[in-house]
């Protein structure tokens, strides 16, 4: 498995459109900025302008390499592909990332259906919408998110953003980012999210600075952001307090701010707040992984899921294989999320990373908090592993078991029991 470190999450999702562009745009004069709510209030301190993505026409369709761990191999987001002949390229297109921006050719190859892919990707899957129909939506539960600047007014979550602040945000990041909108919608979006009636408390934060054209990691601002959410949490009514914080990045001992980040997580644990990050395996020592899925598979069928796009090779060759029951598995690939250029725009990601799994887990924990007020992270995790499903994966002549895949319906039913 990829280590639970900062490099994983940002390599898979944030760096290509986040930090890479930020490094290119930042000058030596740029300084981190902070903007907090005044006094004891909870406020939306800024509404970042919509992102501006327009990458023009694409001259040639990229080819997908299943042996590569590089993200966005067939990246069609905000590209004009109308002039391309896509005949015979469906195998590559099945791995394409695309949004509402592409101009498509008049004829698309059979089997590539962008509108259908997007619609299926909106479904959190694994029976989550069955829970919603039963009223288990995370209603009233607070979810804290620390990520890149948010398009506050996106239709997926705008009615439930209770706080938007910024801590150590670089001045080269004036606009909303792709990552912030995505994770907010995956956790609590009204159609995309696992907890569509949870309340959002969002802090935009940059864990480092640009120095000499390179990103210099420093997790002290992340620790400050966790502490800020915990301080604000004391002002909230007990029934609506933040119960979980979603952070789609991790930190390792060789990085600045490691001790501060861990100390902030320890404080959160003492105060009954579950911090879910890509460093989860080193904080409360809980392991998860993200699942793969083909674009036309039914998201609610457990058999639709398999090995994640970026870790399939290491699992199959046995170098990083794990037996069922050791890791909690949740959807990762084939998701459709909010897109920051417009308040009603969406983007479909054929592949994904742990960045997409973290807010899914946070949303699931928020629903668990609604179902059982006294839930703890350890009980949630233990029950999720016990109620999880196992599926078969075929590799040549070998049949392998993959589990435990979270079963949200069985999990919540088990948690409701005394």
C-alpha positions as CSV (number, residue, x, y, z in Angstrom):
1,X,0.0,0.0,0.0
2,X,1.0,3.6,-0.4
3,X,2.3,4.9,2.9
4,X,-0.1,7.2,4.9
5,X,2.0,10.2,4.1
6,X,1.5,13.7,2.7
7,X,3.0,12.7,-0.6
8,X,0.4,10.1,-1.5
9,X,-2.8,12.2,-1.3
10,X,-1.3,15.2,-3.0
11,X,0.4,13.2,-5.7
12,X,-2.8,11.5,-6.6
13,X,-5.1,14.4,-6.6
14,X,-4.0,17.8,-5.4
15,X,-0.6,18.3,-7.1
16,X,-1.7,18.1,-10.7
17,X,-4.2,20.9,-10.5
18,X,-3.4,22.3,-7.1
19,X,0.1,22.6,-5.9
20,X,1.7,22.3,-9.4
21,X,-0.2,25.3,-10.7
22,X,0.4,27.1,-7.4
23,X,4.1,26.7,-7.6
24,X,4.1,28.1,-11.1
25,X,1.9,31.1,-10.2
26,X,3.5,32.1,-6.9
27,X,6.2,34.7,-6.7
28,X,8.7,35.3,-4.0
29,X,6.6,38.1,-2.7
30,X,3.5,36.0,-2.0
31,X,2.8,35.6,1.7
32,X,0.4,33.3,3.4
33,X,-2.9,34.9,4.5
34,X,-5.4,34.2,7.2
35,X,-9.0,35.2,7.6
36,X,-11.0,34.2,10.6
37,X,-14.5,34.9,11.9
38,X,-14.7,38.0,14.1
39,X,-15.1,37.5,17.8
40,X,-17.2,34.6,18.9
41,X,-19.2,34.4,15.6
42,X,-19.2,31.7,13.0
43,X,-18.9,33.3,9.5
44,X,-18.3,32.8,5.9
45,X,-15.3,35.1,5.8
46,X,-14.8,35.0,2.0
47,X,-16.5,33.6,-1.1
48,X,-13.6,32.5,-3.3
49,X,-14.3,33.3,-7.0
50,X,-15.1,30.4,-9.3
51,X,-12.1,28.6,-10.8
52,X,-11.2,29.4,-14.3
53,X,-10.3,26.3,-16.3
54,X,-10.0,26.5,-20.1
55,X,-7.2,24.4,-21.6
56,X,-8.3,24.7,-25.2
57,X,-8.4,22.0,-27.9
58,X,-6.7,18.6,-27.5
59,X,-4.6,17.5,-30.5
60,X,-4.4,13.9,-29.6
61,X,-6.2,11.6,-27.2
62,X,-3.8,10.3,-24.5
63,X,-3.4,6.6,-24.0
64,X,-4.1,4.8,-20.7
65,X,-1.3,2.7,-19.2
66,X,-2.7,0.3,-16.6
67,X,0.8,-0.3,-15.2
68,X,1.3,3.4,-14.4
69,X,0.4,5.0,-11.1
70,X,0.2,8.5,-12.7
71,X,-3.1,10.3,-12.2
72,X,-5.1,12.0,-14.9
73,X,-3.7,9.9,-17.7
74,X,-6.6,10.6,-20.0
75,X,-7.5,14.1,-18.7
76,X,-10.3,15.7,-20.8
77,X,-11.3,18.2,-18.2
78,X,-12.1,21.6,-19.8
79,X,-10.6,20.4,-23.1
80,X,-12.1,20.7,-26.6
81,X,-12.0,17.2,-28.2
82,X,-14.6,17.9,-30.9
83,X,-12.0,17.6,-33.8
84,X,-10.7,14.2,-32.7
85,X,-11.6,10.9,-34.3
86,X,-12.2,8.7,-31.2
87,X,-12.9,5.5,-33.2
88,X,-11.5,2.5,-31.5
89,X,-10.4,4.4,-28.4
90,X,-13.1,3.3,-26.0
91,X,-10.6,1.4,-23.8
92,X,-8.8,4.7,-23.2
93,X,-12.0,6.7,-22.8
94,X,-13.2,4.4,-20.1
95,X,-10.4,5.9,-18.0
96,X,-11.1,9.5,-19.0
97,X,-11.6,12.3,-16.4
98,X,-14.1,14.8,-17.8
99,X,-16.3,17.6,-16.7
100,X,-19.1,19.8,-18.0
101,X,-16.5,21.7,-20.1
102,X,-15.5,19.3,-23.0
103,X,-16.8,19.7,-26.5
104,X,-17.3,16.1,-27.8
105,X,-17.2,14.9,-31.4
106,X,-20.6,14.3,-33.0
107,X,-20.0,10.6,-32.8
108,X,-18.7,8.8,-29.8
109,X,-17.6,5.2,-29.7
110,X,-20.1,2.6,-28.4
111,X,-19.6,2.0,-24.7
112,X,-18.5,5.5,-23.9
113,X,-21.5,7.4,-22.5
114,X,-20.4,10.6,-20.6
115,X,-23.9,11.6,-19.2
116,X,-24.5,8.1,-17.9
117,X,-21.0,7.8,-16.4
118,X,-21.6,11.1,-14.6
119,X,-25.0,10.1,-13.3
120,X,-23.8,6.8,-11.9
121,X,-20.8,8.5,-10.4
122,X,-23.1,10.8,-8.3
123,X,-24.3,7.8,-6.4
124,X,-22.3,7.3,-3.2
125,X,-23.0,3.6,-3.7
126,X,-23.0,0.5,-1.3
127,X,-26.7,1.2,-0.4
128,X,-26.1,4.7,1.1
129,X,-29.1,6.1,-0.7
130,X,-31.2,3.4,1.0
131,X,-30.1,4.8,4.3
132,X,-31.1,8.3,3.1
133,X,-34.6,7.1,2.3
134,X,-34.8,5.8,5.9
135,X,-33.8,9.2,7.2
136,X,-30.2,8.5,8.0
137,X,-28.5,11.4,6.4
138,X,-26.2,12.8,9.0
139,X,-28.8,15.5,9.8
140,X,-27.5,18.1,12.2
141,X,-24.1,16.4,12.7
142,X,-21.1,18.7,12.1
143,X,-18.4,17.7,9.7
144,X,-15.2,19.7,9.7
145,X,-13.1,19.8,6.5
146,X,-9.6,21.2,6.1
147,X,-8.7,21.5,2.4
148,X,-8.1,23.9,-0.5
149,X,-10.3,27.1,-1.0
150,X,-14.0,26.2,-1.4
151,X,-16.6,27.3,-3.9
152,X,-18.9,28.1,-1.1
153,X,-22.1,28.5,-3.2
154,X,-22.1,25.2,-5.1
155,X,-25.6,23.7,-5.1
156,X,-24.3,20.5,-3.6
157,X,-23.7,22.0,-0.2
158,X,-24.3,25.7,-0.1
159,X,-27.3,25.5,2.2
160,X,-25.3,23.8,4.9
161,X,-21.9,25.6,5.0
162,X,-21.9,27.0,8.5
163,X,-18.3,28.3,8.5
164,X,-15.7,29.1,5.9
165,X,-12.3,30.4,7.2
166,X,-8.8,30.5,5.8
167,X,-5.6,29.8,7.6
168,X,-2.2,30.1,5.9
169,X,-3.7,30.3,2.5
170,X,-1.1,31.4,-0.1
171,X,-2.1,34.6,-1.9
172,X,-1.7,32.8,-5.2
173,X,-4.8,30.9,-4.4
174,X,-7.6,33.5,-4.8
175,X,-10.0,31.2,-6.6
176,X,-11.9,28.1,-5.5
177,X,-10.0,24.9,-6.0
178,X,-11.0,21.6,-7.6
179,X,-10.0,19.7,-4.5
180,X,-12.1,21.6,-1.9
181,X,-15.3,21.4,-3.9
182,X,-14.8,17.7,-4.5
183,X,-14.2,16.6,-0.9
184,X,-17.0,18.8,0.4
185,X,-19.5,17.2,-2.0
186,X,-18.3,13.7,-1.4
187,X,-18.8,14.1,2.3
188,X,-22.0,16.1,2.4
189,X,-23.2,16.9,-1.1
190,X,-27.0,16.7,-1.4
191,X,-26.8,14.2,-4.3
192,X,-23.1,13.1,-4.2
193,X,-22.5,12.9,-0.5
194,X,-22.8,10.2,2.1
195,X,-24.2,12.6,4.7
196,X,-26.3,15.0,2.6
197,X,-27.8,16.8,5.7
198,X,-24.7,17.2,7.7
199,X,-23.5,20.7,8.6
200,X,-20.2,21.8,7.1
201,X,-17.4,23.7,8.9
202,X,-14.7,24.3,6.3
203,X,-11.2,25.8,6.8
204,X,-9.0,26.4,3.7
205,X,-5.4,25.8,4.6
206,X,-2.0,25.4,2.8
207,X,0.4,23.0,4.6
208,X,3.6,24.7,3.5
209,X,5.0,27.5,1.4
210,X,6.6,27.9,-2.0
211,X,10.4,28.4,-1.7
212,X,12.7,28.6,-4.7
213,X,10.0,27.3,-7.0
214,X,9.4,24.2,-4.8
215,X,6.8,23.3,-2.2
216,X,8.2,23.2,1.3
217,X,5.9,21.0,3.5
218,X,5.0,22.4,6.9
219,X,2.0,20.9,8.8
220,X,1.9,23.5,11.6
221,X,-0.9,25.4,9.8
222,X,-2.8,22.2,9.5
223,X,-2.5,21.6,13.3
224,X,-3.7,25.2,13.8
225,X,-6.7,24.5,11.6
226,X,-7.6,21.4,13.7
227,X,-7.2,23.4,16.9
228,X,-9.4,26.2,15.4
229,X,-12.2,23.8,14.6
230,X,-12.0,22.3,18.1
231,X,-12.1,25.8,19.7
232,X,-15.1,26.7,17.6
233,X,-16.8,23.4,18.5
234,X,-17.1,24.5,22.1
235,X,-19.5,27.2,21.0
236,X,-21.9,24.9,19.2
237,X,-25.0,23.2,20.7
238,X,-24.1,19.7,21.9
239,X,-26.5,18.1,19.3
240,X,-24.8,19.8,16.4
241,X,-21.2,19.7,17.3
242,X,-18.4,18.7,14.9
243,X,-18.0,14.9,15.3
244,X,-15.5,14.3,12.5
245,X,-12.9,16.2,10.6
246,X,-11.9,15.2,7.1
247,X,-8.4,15.9,5.9
248,X,-7.3,14.5,2.6
249,X,-3.6,14.5,3.3
250,X,-1.2,12.9,5.6
251,X,2.1,13.8,7.4
252,X,5.2,11.8,8.2
253,X,7.9,12.1,10.8
254,X,10.4,13.7,8.5
255,X,8.2,16.7,7.7
256,X,7.9,19.9,9.6
257,X,4.8,20.1,11.8
258,X,4.5,16.4,12.3
259,X,4.5,16.6,16.1
260,X,2.1,19.5,16.1
261,X,-0.3,17.7,13.7
262,X,-0.3,14.6,15.9
263,X,-0.8,16.7,19.0
264,X,-3.9,18.3,17.5
265,X,-5.3,14.9,16.5
266,X,-4.7,13.7,20.1
267,X,-6.6,16.7,21.4
268,X,-9.5,16.0,19.0
269,X,-9.6,12.4,20.2
270,X,-9.9,13.5,23.8
271,X,-12.7,15.9,22.8
272,X,-14.7,13.2,21.0
273,X,-13.8,14.3,17.4
274,X,-12.7,11.7,14.9
275,X,-10.0,13.0,12.6
276,X,-9.9,11.0,9.4
277,X,-6.8,11.7,7.2
278,X,-4.5,9.7,4.9
279,X,-2.3,9.4,8.1
280,X,-5.1,7.5,9.8
281,X,-3.0,4.4,10.0
282,X,-0.4,6.2,12.2
283,X,-2.8,8.2,14.4
284,X,-5.5,5.8,15.8
285,X,-3.9,3.0,13.8
286,X,-6.9,2.3,11.6
287,X,-6.4,1.1,8.0
288,X,-8.6,1.8,4.9
289,X,-8.3,1.6,1.2
290,X,-10.2,2.9,-1.9
291,X,-12.1,0.7,-4.3
292,X,-12.1,0.6,-8.0
293,X,-15.2,0.3,-10.2
294,X,-15.9,0.2,-13.9
295,X,-17.9,3.3,-15.2
296,X,-21.1,1.4,-16.1
297,X,-21.2,-0.8,-13.0
298,X,-24.1,-0.4,-10.5
299,X,-22.6,1.5,-7.6
300,X,-25.0,-0.2,-5.1
301,X,-23.8,-3.7,-6.1
302,X,-20.9,-5.0,-4.0
303,X,-19.8,-7.1,-6.9
304,X,-19.3,-3.9,-8.9
305,X,-16.2,-3.1,-6.9
306,X,-12.6,-4.3,-7.2
307,X,-9.1,-3.2,-6.8
308,X,-8.3,0.5,-6.9
309,X,-6.8,1.8,-10.1
310,X,-3.5,2.8,-8.6
311,X,-2.9,-0.1,-6.3
312,X,-4.2,-3.1,-8.3
313,X,-0.8,-4.1,-9.6
314,X,0.8,-4.2,-6.2
315,X,-2.1,-6.2,-4.8
316,X,-2.1,-8.7,-7.6
317,X,1.6,-9.3,-7.7
318,X,1.5,-10.0,-3.9
319,X,3.9,-7.2,-2.9
320,X,1.2,-5.4,-0.9
321,X,-1.6,-7.8,-0.6
322,X,-3.8,-7.8,2.6
323,X,-6.3,-10.4,3.8
324,X,-10.0,-9.6,4.3
325,X,-10.9,-7.9,7.5
326,X,-7.7,-5.9,8.0
327,X,-8.7,-2.8,6.0
328,X,-12.0,-1.0,5.6
329,X,-12.7,-0.5,1.9
330,X,-14.9,2.3,0.5
331,X,-15.5,3.7,-3.0
332,X,-12.7,5.7,-4.7
333,X,-12.7,5.4,-8.5
334,X,-15.6,6.4,-10.8
335,X,-16.9,9.3,-8.7
336,X,-18.6,12.5,-9.9
337,X,-18.1,15.5,-7.7
338,X,-18.8,19.2,-7.5
339,X,-16.7,21.3,-9.9
340,X,-15.6,24.8,-8.9
341,X,-16.0,26.9,-12.1
342,X,-19.7,27.0,-11.6
343,X,-22.3,26.6,-8.8
344,X,-24.0,23.8,-10.6
345,X,-21.1,22.1,-12.5
346,X,-19.7,18.6,-12.0
347,X,-16.7,16.6,-12.9
348,X,-16.3,12.8,-13.3
349,X,-13.1,11.1,-12.2
350,X,-12.5,7.6,-13.6
351,X,-9.7,7.1,-11.2
352,X,-9.2,8.4,-7.7
353,X,-7.0,8.5,-4.7
354,X,-7.4,8.3,-0.9
355,X,-8.4,12.0,-1.2
356,X,-11.8,10.8,-2.3
357,X,-12.0,8.0,0.3
358,X,-11.4,10.2,3.3
359,X,-14.5,12.4,2.9
360,X,-16.6,9.2,2.2
361,X,-15.5,7.8,5.5
362,X,-16.2,11.1,7.2
363,X,-19.7,11.2,5.9
364,X,-20.3,7.6,6.9
365,X,-19.1,8.4,10.5
366,X,-21.5,11.5,10.5
367,X,-24.4,9.2,9.7
368,X,-23.3,6.8,12.4
369,X,-23.3,9.7,14.9
370,X,-26.9,10.4,13.9
371,X,-27.8,6.8,14.4
372,X,-26.0,6.4,17.7
373,X,-25.1,9.5,19.6
374,X,-22.5,7.8,21.8
375,X,-20.6,6.2,18.9
376,X,-16.8,6.2,19.2
377,X,-14.3,5.8,16.3
378,X,-13.1,2.4,17.6
379,X,-16.7,1.0,17.9
380,X,-17.6,2.4,14.4
381,X,-14.5,0.9,12.8
382,X,-14.8,-2.5,14.6
383,X,-18.5,-2.8,13.6
384,X,-17.8,-1.6,10.0
385,X,-15.2,-4.4,9.6
386,X,-17.5,-7.0,11.1
387,X,-20.5,-6.1,8.9
388,X,-18.4,-5.5,5.8
389,X,-18.6,-7.7,2.7
390,X,-16.0,-9.7,0.8
391,X,-15.9,-10.2,-3.0
392,X,-13.9,-12.4,-5.3
393,X,-11.2,-11.0,-7.5
394,X,-9.9,-13.2,-10.4
395,X,-6.3,-13.0,-11.4
396,X,-5.3,-15.5,-14.0
397,X,-5.9,-18.9,-12.5
398,X,-6.1,-17.4,-9.0
399,X,-9.2,-16.3,-7.1
400,X,-8.5,-13.8,-4.4
401,X,-10.7,-12.4,-1.7
402,X,-11.2,-8.6,-1.3
403,X,-12.7,-7.2,1.9
404,X,-13.9,-5.8,4.1
405,X,-16.0,-3.6,1.9
406,X,-18.1,-1.3,4.0
407,X,-21.8,-2.2,4.1
408,X,-23.4,1.0,5.3
409,X,-26.9,-0.4,5.8
410,X,-25.7,-3.4,7.8
411,X,-23.3,-1.1,9.7
412,X,-26.1,1.3,10.8
413,X,-28.5,-1.6,11.7
414,X,-25.8,-3.1,13.9
415,X,-25.0,0.2,15.6
416,X,-28.7,0.7,16.4
417,X,-28.7,-2.4,18.5
418,X,-28.1,-1.9,22.3
